[in-house]
Amino acid sequence: MSAFSVGSVRGSALGSGCSGWLVRPSVRAQSGLVLVASFRSLSGAGGFARRWSGRLGRSVLVRRVAAGWAVSVPVLA
């Protein structure tokens, strides 16, 4: 599995209309970190997830959260 720089994923998220983001540890990501992007709209979250699924070569899921929708993408430390 691949991982990309925080800056490239963050820029893509902001360009897709994300309302916030954070980097957190993840035991499932090979790099040990994921960037979690929050979206108010399902369409924005879905487009971002599809873009990164293609770049990573694996599924990136959209989750429902209290403030809207969230997408986690593995990033490099």
FENUR-V585478 format. One line per field, one symbol per residue. phi: phi as a letter, one per 20 degrees, with the letter a starting at -180 (. if undefined). psi: psi as a letter, one per 20 degrees, with the letter a starting at -180 (. if undefined). burial: I if it has 24 or more other C-alpha atoms within 12 Angstrom, else O. A space follows every 10 residues. Layout:
phi = ???
psi = ???
burial = ???
//
This chain:
phi = .ebcfgffff fffffenfer bbdcfbfeeg fnccedddce dfffffffff gffffembfc eddecgeqcc cdcfcef
psi = qrqrqgghgg ggghhjkqir qqpqqpihph iiqqpopqqh qhgggggggg ghgghhkrpp qpqprgidqq pppprq.
burial = OOIIOIOOII OIIOOIIIOI IIIOOOOOIO OOIIIIIIII IIOIIIIIII IIOOOOOOOI IIOOOOOOII IIIIIIO
//
